[in-house]
Amino acid sequence: MGPGTGIDTKFSVKGSLIVPREVLDDLKRYASSTPRLLRQAKAHRDHKDCLFLTRSSKPYSPNLVSRLIFEMRQQAVSRGLHFLHRFHFHQSRATFGTWIIQLLLDTGIRTTDAVRFVRDAMLHKDERTTLNYIKFLEESRGKQELASKFSQAFTGLCRRTWNQEDA
């Protein structure tokens, strides 16, 4: 991704995507599936290399993708998945970054190596952007510990028998 690849990135950062093996296998199966090959056969020669083509054998435009995601969210919410009501793609990206850096740190990897890996995986131009994930984790951890201590103290108060002398 990035300059010279046909896939624009923010600040023209160049890099690669991390794709889970299962997803890659699904994409390979789809690439050789009959529906996709029929769309490819009808596609303009400039679009024959596109993996995803619409029913009219044209590449998906950014506006169409946005509309389809919006419709998918609406359907999901109507079926009870209310957390998707306020879902935004960029939030899932940040969640991924935070999640992956936490996993790396939990393995005992050095913080600098974890930051470098996540910076490259997320195509951050500036390492300071990635360091915000570390800052978020540290602040969240402190807030979680505080909430836990408060909860323990409050629960202890609620469980006391107030009729006893040492209450």
Backbone as JSON Lines, residues from 0, in Angstrom:
{"i":0,"aa":"M","n":[0.84,-1.16,0.0],"ca":[0.0,0.0,0.0],"c":[0.9,1.23,0.0]}
{"i":1,"aa":"G","n":[0.37,2.31,-0.55],"ca":[1.13,3.55,-0.56],"c":[1.56,3.93,-1.96]}
{"i":2,"aa":"P","n":[2.48,4.89,-2.07],"ca":[2.9,5.41,-3.38],"c":[3.33,4.3,-4.34]}
{"i":3,"aa":"G","n":[2.83,4.39,-5.56],"ca":[3.21,3.45,-6.6],"c":[2.44,2.15,-6.6]}
{"i":4,"aa":"T","n":[1.52,1.96,-5.66],"ca":[0.79,0.7,-5.58],"c":[-0.65,0.81,-6.07]}
{"i":5,"aa":"G","n":[-1.13,2.03,-6.26],"ca":[-2.53,2.22,-6.63],"c":[-3.45,2.27,-5.43]}
{"i":6,"aa":"I","n":[-2.89,2.17,-4.24],"ca":[-3.68,2.26,-3.0],"c":[-3.11,3.42,-2.19]}
{"i":7,"aa":"D","n":[-3.87,4.51,-2.14],"ca":[-3.42,5.7,-1.42],"c":[-3.45,5.47,0.09]}
{"i":8,"aa":"T","n":[-2.49,6.08,0.77],"ca":[-2.45,6.04,2.23],"c":[-2.27,7.46,2.75]}
{"i":9,"aa":"K","n":[-2.66,7.66,3.99],"ca":[-2.49,8.96,4.64],"c":[-1.0,9.28,4.71]}
{"i":10,"aa":"F","n":[-0.63,10.46,4.34],"ca":[0.76,10.93,4.32],"c":[1.65,10.11,3.4]}
{"i":11,"aa":"S","n":[1.04,9.38,2.44],"ca":[1.79,8.58,1.45],"c":[2.74,7.57,2.11]}
{"i":12,"aa":"V","n":[2.33,7.02,3.22],"ca":[3.13,6.0,3.91],"c":[3.03,4.7,3.12]}
{"i":13,"aa":"K","n":[4.15,4.03,2.96],"ca":[4.17,2.76,2.23],"c":[4.26,1.61,3.24]}
{"i":14,"aa":"G","n":[3.52,0.53,2.98],"ca":[3.57,-0.61,3.88],"c":[2.73,-1.76,3.37]}
{"i":15,"aa":"S","n":[2.59,-2.77,4.2],"ca":[1.83,-3.97,3.85],"c":[0.72,-4.19,4.87]}
{"i":16,"aa":"L","n":[-0.3,-4.93,4.44],"ca":[-1.4,-5.28,5.33],"c":[-1.11,-6.61,6.0]}
{"i":17,"aa":"I","n":[-1.56,-6.73,7.24],"ca":[-1.52,-8.01,7.93],"c":[-2.88,-8.66,7.68]}
{"i":18,"aa":"V","n":[-2.86,-9.83,7.05],"ca":[-4.1,-10.52,6.73],"c":[-4.05,-11.91,7.36]}
{"i":19,"aa":"P","n":[-5.01,-12.22,8.23],"ca":[-5.03,-13.57,8.83],"c":[-5.14,-14.65,7.76]}
{"i":20,"aa":"R","n":[-4.51,-15.78,8.0],"ca":[-4.47,-16.89,7.04],"c":[-5.88,-17.27,6.59]}
{"i":21,"aa":"E","n":[-6.84,-17.35,7.52],"ca":[-8.21,-17.75,7.18],"c":[-8.84,-16.77,6.19]}
{"i":22,"aa":"V","n":[-8.61,-15.49,6.41],"ca":[-9.15,-14.46,5.51],"c":[-8.49,-14.57,4.14]}
{"i":23,"aa":"L","n":[-7.18,-14.76,4.13],"ca":[-6.46,-14.91,2.87],"c":[-6.97,-16.12,2.09]}
{"i":24,"aa":"D","n":[-7.21,-17.22,2.79],"ca":[-7.75,-18.42,2.14],"c":[-9.14,-18.15,1.56]}
{"i":25,"aa":"D","n":[-9.98,-17.43,2.32],"ca":[-11.32,-17.07,1.82],"c":[-11.22,-16.19,0.57]}
{"i":26,"aa":"L","n":[-10.3,-15.24,0.59],"ca":[-10.12,-14.35,-0.56],"c":[-9.65,-15.12,-1.79]}
{"i":27,"aa":"K","n":[-8.76,-16.07,-1.58],"ca":[-8.27,-16.89,-2.7],"c":[-9.4,-17.73,-3.28]}
{"i":28,"aa":"R","n":[-10.23,-18.32,-2.39],"ca":[-11.38,-19.1,-2.87],"c":[-12.33,-18.2,-3.65]}
{"i":29,"aa":"Y","n":[-12.6,-17.02,-3.11],"ca":[-13.51,-16.1,-3.79],"c":[-12.94,-15.69,-5.16]}
{"i":30,"aa":"A","n":[-11.64,-15.46,-5.23],"ca":[-11.01,-15.03,-6.48],"c":[-11.23,-16.03,-7.61]}
{"i":31,"aa":"S","n":[-11.32,-17.3,-7.27],"ca":[-11.51,-18.32,-8.32],"c":[-12.95,-18.85,-8.36]}
{"i":32,"aa":"S","n":[-13.86,-18.18,-7.66],"ca":[-15.26,-18.62,-7.66],"c":[-15.96,-18.23,-8.96]}
{"i":33,"aa":"T","n":[-16.97,-18.99,-9.32],"ca":[-17.72,-18.73,-10.55],"c":[-18.33,-17.33,-10.58]}
{"i":34,"aa":"P","n":[-19.03,-16.88,-9.52],"ca":[-19.61,-15.53,-9.59],"c":[-18.57,-14.44,-9.84]}
{"i":35,"aa":"R","n":[-17.42,-14.55,-9.19],"ca":[-16.39,-13.54,-9.39],"c":[-15.8,-13.62,-10.79]}
{"i":36,"aa":"L","n":[-15.55,-14.83,-11.26],"ca":[-14.98,-14.98,-12.6],"c":[-15.94,-14.49,-13.68]}
{"i":37,"aa":"L","n":[-17.25,-14.66,-13.47],"ca":[-18.23,-14.14,-14.43],"c":[-18.2,-12.61,-14.44]}
{"i":38,"aa":"R","n":[-18.08,-12.01,-13.28],"ca":[-17.98,-10.54,-13.21],"c":[-16.69,-10.06,-13.86]}
{"i":39,"aa":"Q","n":[-15.61,-10.78,-13.63],"ca":[-14.33,-10.42,-14.22],"c":[-14.4,-10.49,-15.74]}
{"i":40,"aa":"A","n":[-15.06,-11.52,-16.27],"ca":[-15.17,-11.69,-17.72],"c":[-15.91,-10.51,-18.37]}
{"i":41,"aa":"K","n":[-16.89,-9.94,-17.66],"ca":[-17.67,-8.82,-18.19],"c":[-17.02,-7.46,-17.93]}
{"i":42,"aa":"A","n":[-16.01,-7.44,-17.07],"ca":[-15.4,-6.17,-16.65],"c":[-14.59,-5.53,-17.77]}
{"i":43,"aa":"H","n":[-14.49,-4.21,-17.72],"ca":[-13.62,-3.45,-18.63],"c":[-12.19,-3.91,-18.38]}
{"i":44,"aa":"R","n":[-11.36,-3.89,-19.38],"ca":[-10.0,-4.42,-19.23],"c":[-9.22,-3.72,-18.12]}
{"i":45,"aa":"D","n":[-9.53,-2.45,-17.84],"ca":[-8.84,-1.74,-16.76],"c":[-9.22,-2.26,-15.37]}
{"i":46,"aa":"H","n":[-10.34,-3.01,-15.3],"ca":[-10.84,-3.47,-14.01],"c":[-10.74,-4.97,-13.8]}
{"i":47,"aa":"K","n":[-10.16,-5.68,-14.75],"ca":[-10.1,-7.14,-14.65],"c":[-9.26,-7.63,-13.48]}
{"i":48,"aa":"D","n":[-8.34,-6.81,-13.0],"ca":[-7.5,-7.21,-11.87],"c":[-8.15,-6.93,-10.51]}
{"i":49,"aa":"C","n":[-9.29,-6.28,-10.5],"ca":[-9.98,-5.99,-9.23],"c":[-10.57,-7.28,-8.66]}
{"i":50,"aa":"L","n":[-10.33,-7.51,-7.41],"ca":[-10.89,-8.7,-6.77],"c":[-12.39,-8.55,-6.57]}
{"i":51,"aa":"F","n":[-12.82,-7.39,-6.13],"ca":[-14.24,-7.16,-5.87],"c":[-14.83,-6.27,-6.94]}
{"i":52,"aa":"L","n":[-15.84,-6.81,-7.61],"ca":[-16.55,-6.07,-8.65],"c":[-18.04,-6.11,-8.34]}
{"i":53,"aa":"T","n":[-18.73,-5.04,-8.7],"ca":[-20.18,-4.99,-8.5],"c":[-20.86,-5.95,-9.46]}
{"i":54,"aa":"R","n":[-22.19,-6.08,-9.3],"ca":[-22.95,-6.95,-10.22],"c":[-22.82,-6.47,-11.66]}
{"i":55,"aa":"S","n":[-22.54,-5.18,-11.83],"ca":[-22.36,-4.66,-13.19],"c":[-20.89,-4.67,-13.61]}
{"i":56,"aa":"S","n":[-20.08,-5.44,-12.9],"ca":[-18.66,-5.66,-13.22],"c":[-17.81,-4.41,-13.16]}
{"i":57,"aa":"K","n":[-18.17,-3.5,-12.28],"ca":[-17.38,-2.28,-12.06],"c":[-16.78,-2.34,-10.66]}
{"i":58,"aa":"P","n":[-15.66,-1.65,-10.45],"ca":[-15.08,-1.62,-9.1],"c":[-16.01,-0.87,-8.14]}
{"i":59,"aa":"Y","n":[-15.97,-1.26,-6.89],"ca":[-16.75,-0.56,-5.86],"c":[-16.15,0.82,-5.63]}
{"i":60,"aa":"S","n":[-16.99,1.84,-5.66],"ca":[-16.53,3.2,-5.38],"c":[-16.54,3.42,-3.86]}
{"i":61,"aa":"P","n":[-15.76,4.37,-3.37],"ca":[-15.8,4.67,-1.93],"c":[-17.21,5.02,-1.44]}
{"i":62,"aa":"N","n":[-17.97,5.76,-2.24],"ca":[-19.34,6.12,-1.84],"c":[-20.22,4.88,-1.72]}
{"i":63,"aa":"L","n":[-20.07,3.95,-2.65],"ca":[-20.88,2.73,-2.61],"c":[-20.51,1.89,-1.39]}
{"i":64,"aa":"V","n":[-19.23,1.78,-1.1],"ca":[-18.79,1.02,0.07],"c":[-19.37,1.65,1.34]}
{"i":65,"aa":"S","n":[-19.31,2.97,1.43],"ca":[-19.87,3.66,2.6],"c":[-21.36,3.39,2.74]}
{"i":66,"aa":"R","n":[-22.08,3.44,1.63],"ca":[-23.52,3.21,1.66],"c":[-23.82,1.77,2.09]}
{"i":67,"aa":"L","n":[-23.07,0.81,1.55],"ca":[-23.29,-0.6,1.9],"c":[-23.0,-0.86,3.39]}
{"i":68,"aa":"I","n":[-21.96,-0.25,3.91],"ca":[-21.64,-0.41,5.33],"c":[-22.74,0.22,6.18]}
{"i":69,"aa":"F","n":[-23.23,1.39,5.76],"ca":[-24.33,2.04,6.48],"c":[-25.56,1.13,6.51]}
{"i":70,"aa":"E","n":[-25.91,0.56,5.36],"ca":[-27.08,-0.33,5.29],"c":[-26.87,-1.58,6.14]}
{"i":71,"aa":"M","n":[-25.67,-2.11,6.13],"ca":[-25.36,-3.3,6.92],"c":[-25.5,-2.98,8.42]}
{"i":72,"aa":"R","n":[-25.02,-1.81,8.82],"ca":[-25.17,-1.39,10.22],"c":[-26.64,-1.26,10.6]}
{"i":73,"aa":"Q","n":[-27.43,-0.66,9.72],"ca":[-28.87,-0.5,9.99],"c":[-29.53,-1.86,10.19]}
{"i":74,"aa":"Q","n":[-29.22,-2.81,9.31],"ca":[-29.8,-4.15,9.42],"c":[-29.36,-4.82,10.73]}
{"i":75,"aa":"A","n":[-28.1,-4.67,11.07],"ca":[-27.59,-5.29,12.3],"c":[-28.27,-4.7,13.53]}
{"i":76,"aa":"V","n":[-28.44,-3.38,13.56],"ca":[-29.11,-2.73,14.69],"c":[-30.56,-3.18,14.78]}
{"i":77,"aa":"S","n":[-31.22,-3.29,13.63],"ca":[-32.63,-3.72,13.64],"c":[-32.78,-5.16,14.12]}
{"i":78,"aa":"R","n":[-31.69,-5.92,14.08],"ca":[-31.72,-7.31,14.55],"c":[-31.16,-7.45,15.96]}
{"i":79,"aa":"G","n":[-30.99,-6.31,16.64],"ca":[-30.59,-6.36,18.04],"c":[-29.14,-6.07,18.35]}
{"i":80,"aa":"L","n":[-28.33,-5.83,17.35],"ca":[-26.91,-5.54,17.6],"c":[-26.73,-4.03,17.76]}
{"i":81,"aa":"H","n":[-27.26,-3.51,18.86],"ca":[-27.34,-2.07,19.07],"c":[-25.98,-1.39,19.21]}
{"i":82,"aa":"F","n":[-24.95,-2.14,19.58],"ca":[-23.63,-1.53,19.71],"c":[-23.12,-1.01,18.36]}
{"i":83,"aa":"L","n":[-23.68,-1.51,17.27],"ca":[-23.25,-1.05,15.94],"c":[-23.9,0.26,15.53]}
{"i":84,"aa":"H","n":[-24.84,0.74,16.33],"ca":[-25.53,1.99,16.0],"c":[-24.54,3.14,15.84]}
{"i":85,"aa":"R","n":[-23.56,3.18,16.74],"ca":[-22.58,4.27,16.7],"c":[-21.22,3.8,16.18]}
{"i":86,"aa":"F","n":[-21.19,2.67,15.54],"ca":[-19.93,2.11,15.03],"c":[-19.36,2.99,13.92]}
{"i":87,"aa":"H","n":[-18.07,3.23,14.0],"ca":[-17.35,3.94,12.94],"c":[-16.09,3.14,12.65]}
{"i":88,"aa":"F","n":[-15.77,2.99,11.37],"ca":[-14.63,2.17,10.99],"c":[-13.36,2.61,11.69]}
{"i":89,"aa":"H","n":[-13.13,3.92,11.75],"ca":[-11.87,4.39,12.33],"c":[-11.74,3.99,13.8]}
{"i":90,"aa":"Q","n":[-12.87,3.87,14.5],"ca":[-12.82,3.41,15.88],"c":[-12.34,1.96,15.95]}
{"i":91,"aa":"S","n":[-12.77,1.14,15.0],"ca":[-12.33,-0.25,15.01],"c":[-10.83,-0.34,14.71]}
{"i":92,"aa":"R","n":[-10.34,0.58,13.91],"ca":[-8.91,0.64,13.62],"c":[-8.13,0.96,14.9]}
{"i":93,"aa":"A","n":[-8.6,1.94,15.65],"ca":[-7.94,2.3,16.91],"c":[-8.04,1.16,17.91]}
{"i":94,"aa":"T","n":[-9.18,0.5,17.94],"ca":[-9.35,-0.65,18.84],"c":[-8.36,-1.75,18.47]}
{"i":95,"aa":"F","n":[-8.2,-2.0,17.17],"ca":[-7.23,-3.0,16.72],"c":[-5.82,-2.61,17.19]}
{"i":96,"aa":"G","n":[-5.45,-1.36,16.99],"ca":[-4.11,-0.91,17.39],"c":[-3.87,-1.1,18.88]}
{"i":97,"aa":"T","n":[-4.86,-0.74,19.67],"ca":[-4.74,-0.89,21.13],"c":[-4.67,-2.36,21.51]}
{"i":98,"aa":"W","n":[-5.51,-3.17,20.89],"ca":[-5.56,-4.6,21.18],"c":[-4.24,-5.28,20.83]}
{"i":99,"aa":"I","n":[-3.7,-4.98,19.65],"ca":[-2.48,-5.67,19.21],"c":[-1.28,-5.24,20.06]}
{"i":100,"aa":"I","n":[-1.23,-3.97,20.44],"ca":[-0.1,-3.55,21.27],"c":[-0.18,-4.18,22.65]}
{"i":101,"aa":"Q","n":[-1.41,-4.34,23.18],"ca":[-1.58,-5.0,24.47],"c":[-1.14,-6.47,24.39]}
{"i":102,"aa":"L","n":[-1.53,-7.15,23.31],"ca":[-1.12,-8.55,23.13],"c":[0.4,-8.67,23.07]}
{"i":103,"aa":"L","n":[1.03,-7.77,22.34],"ca":[2.48,-7.82,22.23],"c":[3.15,-7.57,23.58]}
{"i":104,"aa":"L","n":[2.67,-6.57,24.3],"ca":[3.25,-6.27,25.61],"c":[3.04,-7.42,26.58]}
{"i":105,"aa":"D","n":[1.89,-8.09,26.49],"ca":[1.61,-9.23,27.37],"c":[2.56,-10.4,27.13]}
{"i":106,"aa":"T","n":[3.13,-10.49,25.92],"ca":[4.07,-11.57,25.63],"c":[5.45,-11.29,26.21]}
{"i":107,"aa":"G","n":[5.65,-10.05,26.68],"ca":[6.94,-9.69,27.25],"c":[7.87,-9.02,26.27]}
{"i":108,"aa":"I","n":[7.4,-8.78,25.06],"ca":[8.22,-8.1,24.06],"c":[8.56,-6.7,24.56]}
{"i":109,"aa":"R","n":[9.72,-6.2,24.18],"ca":[10.11,-4.85,24.59],"c":[9.12,-3.83,24.02]}
{"i":110,"aa":"T","n":[8.85,-2.8,24.79],"ca":[7.9,-1.76,24.37],"c":[8.31,-1.15,23.04]}
{"i":111,"aa":"T","n":[9.6,-0.89,22.86],"ca":[10.05,-0.27,21.6],"c":[9.76,-1.18,20.41]}
{"i":112,"aa":"D","n":[9.93,-2.49,20.59],"ca":[9.63,-3.42,19.5],"c":[8.13,-3.5,19.23]}
{"i":113,"aa":"A","n":[7.33,-3.47,20.29],"ca":[5.87,-3.49,20.13],"c":[5.4,-2.24,19.39]}
{"i":114,"aa":"V","n":[5.93,-1.1,19.78],"ca":[5.54,0.17,19.14],"c":[5.94,0.14,17.67]}
{"i":115,"aa":"R","n":[7.13,-0.32,17.37],"ca":[7.6,-0.39,15.98],"c":[6.7,-1.3,15.15]}
{"i":116,"aa":"F","n":[6.35,-2.47,15.71],"ca":[5.5,-3.41,14.98],"c":[4.14,-2.79,14.68]}
{"i":117,"aa":"V","n":[3.52,-2.19,15.7],"ca":[2.18,-1.61,15.53],"c":[2.25,-0.4,14.6]}
{"i":118,"aa":"R","n":[3.3,0.41,14.72],"ca":[3.47,1.56,13.81],"c":[3.46,1.08,12.36]}
{"i":119,"aa":"D","n":[4.23,0.04,12.08],"ca":[4.3,-0.49,10.72],"c":[2.98,-1.12,10.29]}
{"i":120,"aa":"A","n":[2.35,-1.86,11.2],"ca":[1.09,-2.53,10.87],"c":[-0.02,-1.53,10.58]}
{"i":121,"aa":"M","n":[0.01,-0.39,11.28],"ca":[-1.06,0.61,11.12],"c":[-0.67,1.71,10.14]}
{"i":122,"aa":"L","n":[0.53,1.58,9.58],"ca":[1.04,2.55,8.61],"c":[1.06,3.97,9.17]}
{"i":123,"aa":"H","n":[1.49,4.09,10.43],"ca":[1.64,5.41,11.02],"c":[2.94,6.03,10.52]}
{"i":124,"aa":"K","n":[2.87,7.26,10.08],"ca":[4.07,7.95,9.63],"c":[4.96,8.3,10.81]}
{"i":125,"aa":"D","n":[4.32,8.7,11.9],"ca":[5.04,9.18,13.07],"c":[4.82,8.22,14.24]}
{"i":126,"aa":"E","n":[5.89,7.8,14.86],"ca":[5.82,6.88,15.99],"c":[5.02,7.45,17.16]}
{"i":127,"aa":"R","n":[4.95,8.79,17.25],"ca":[4.19,9.42,18.34],"c":[2.72,9.02,18.28]}
{"i":128,"aa":"T","n":[2.2,8.82,17.07],"ca":[0.81,8.38,16.93],"c":[0.63,7.03,17.61]}
{"i":129,"aa":"T","n":[1.56,6.13,17.38],"ca":[1.48,4.79,17.97],"c":[1.67,4.85,19.48]}
{"i":130,"aa":"L","n":[2.52,5.74,19.94],"ca":[2.74,5.87,21.38],"c":[1.47,6.28,22.11]}
{"i":131,"aa":"N","n":[0.53,6.89,21.4],"ca":[-0.76,7.23,22.01],"c":[-1.5,5.99,22.48]}
{"i":132,"aa":"Y","n":[-1.3,4.85,21.8],"ca":[-1.93,3.61,22.22],"c":[-1.37,3.16,23.57]}
{"i":133,"aa":"I","n":[-0.06,3.3,23.74],"ca":[0.57,2.96,25.02],"c":[0.01,3.87,26.11]}
{"i":134,"aa":"K","n":[-0.06,5.16,25.81],"ca":[-0.58,6.14,26.78],"c":[-2.02,5.78,27.16]}
{"i":135,"aa":"F","n":[-2.83,5.43,26.15],"ca":[-4.22,5.05,26.41],"c":[-4.28,3.83,27.33]}
{"i":136,"aa":"L","n":[-3.45,2.82,27.04],"ca":[-3.44,1.61,27.86],"c":[-3.04,1.93,29.3]}
{"i":137,"aa":"E","n":[-2.02,2.76,29.46],"ca":[-1.57,3.11,30.81],"c":[-2.66,3.86,31.56]}
{"i":138,"aa":"E","n":[-3.31,4.82,30.9],"ca":[-4.38,5.58,31.55],"c":[-5.58,4.69,31.84]}
{"i":139,"aa":"S","n":[-5.9,3.8,30.9],"ca":[-7.03,2.89,31.09],"c":[-6.77,1.94,32.24]}
{"i":140,"aa":"R","n":[-5.55,1.43,32.3],"ca":[-5.19,0.5,33.36],"c":[-5.36,1.18,34.72]}
{"i":141,"aa":"G","n":[-4.91,2.41,34.83],"ca":[-5.07,3.15,36.08],"c":[-6.53,3.36,36.42]}
{"i":142,"aa":"K","n":[-7.33,3.7,35.42],"ca":[-8.76,3.91,35.64],"c":[-9.45,2.6,36.04]}
{"i":143,"aa":"Q","n":[-9.04,1.5,35.4],"ca":[-9.62,0.2,35.73],"c":[-9.29,-0.2,37.17]}
{"i":144,"aa":"E","n":[-8.04,0.03,37.57],"ca":[-7.63,-0.3,38.93],"c":[-8.39,0.55,39.94]}
{"i":145,"aa":"L","n":[-8.54,1.85,39.64],"ca":[-9.28,2.74,40.53],"c":[-10.73,2.3,40.65]}
{"i":146,"aa":"A","n":[-11.34,1.97,39.52],"ca":[-12.74,1.51,39.52],"c":[-12.88,0.22,40.32]}
{"i":147,"aa":"S","n":[-11.92,-0.67,40.17],"ca":[-11.95,-1.94,40.9],"c":[-11.84,-1.7,42.41]}
{"i":148,"aa":"K","n":[-10.9,-0.84,42.81],"ca":[-10.73,-0.53,44.24],"c":[-11.99,0.12,44.8]}
{"i":149,"aa":"F","n":[-12.57,1.05,44.04],"ca":[-13.8,1.71,44.48],"c":[-14.92,0.68,44.63]}
{"i":150,"aa":"S","n":[-15.02,-0.21,43.63],"ca":[-16.06,-1.23,43.65],"c":[-15.89,-2.15,44.86]}
{"i":151,"aa":"Q","n":[-14.65,-2.55,45.14],"ca":[-14.39,-3.41,46.29],"c":[-14.77,-2.7,47.59]}
{"i":152,"aa":"A","n":[-14.39,-1.44,47.69],"ca":[-14.71,-0.67,48.9],"c":[-16.21,-0.5,49.04]}
{"i":153,"aa":"F","n":[-16.87,-0.17,47.94],"ca":[-18.32,0.05,47.97],"c":[-19.05,-1.24,48.28]}
{"i":154,"aa":"T","n":[-18.63,-2.34,47.65],"ca":[-19.25,-3.64,47.89],"c":[-19.08,-4.03,49.35]}
{"i":155,"aa":"G","n":[-17.9,-3.76,49.89],"ca":[-17.65,-4.05,51.31],"c":[-18.6,-3.26,52.2]}
{"i":156,"aa":"L","n":[-18.84,-2.01,51.85],"ca":[-19.78,-1.19,52.63],"c":[-21.19,-1.75,52.55]}
{"i":157,"aa":"C","n":[-21.57,-2.18,51.37],"ca":[-22.93,-2.68,51.18],"c":[-23.16,-4.0,51.89]}
{"i":158,"aa":"R","n":[-22.12,-4.79,52.07],"ca":[-22.27,-6.12,52.68],"c":[-22.2,-6.08,54.2]}
{"i":159,"aa":"R","n":[-21.82,-4.97,54.77],"ca":[-21.7,-4.88,56.23],"c":[-23.06,-5.01,56.89]}
{"i":160,"aa":"T","n":[-23.02,-5.6,58.06],"ca":[-24.22,-5.67,58.88],"c":[-24.16,-4.47,59.82]}
{"i":161,"aa":"W","n":[-24.96,-3.49,59.57],"ca":[-24.87,-2.21,60.28],"c":[-25.36,-2.29,61.73]}
{"i":162,"aa":"N","n":[-25.94,-3.4,62.11],"ca":[-26.42,-3.55,63.48],"c":[-25.3,-3.97,64.44]}
{"i":163,"aa":"Q","n":[-24.15,-4.36,63.9],"ca":[-23.04,-4.8,64.75],"c":[-22.22,-3.59,65.19]}
{"i":164,"aa":"E","n":[-21.52,-3.76,66.33],"ca":[-20.72,-2.65,66.87],"c":[-19.57,-2.24,65.97]}
{"i":165,"aa":"D","n":[-18.93,-3.22,65.3],"ca":[-17.76,-2.91,64.48],"c":[-18.11,-2.52,63.05]}
{"i":166,"aa":"A","n":[-19.37,-2.25,62.81],"ca":[-19.79,-1.86,61.47],"c":[-19.19,-0.55,61.2]}
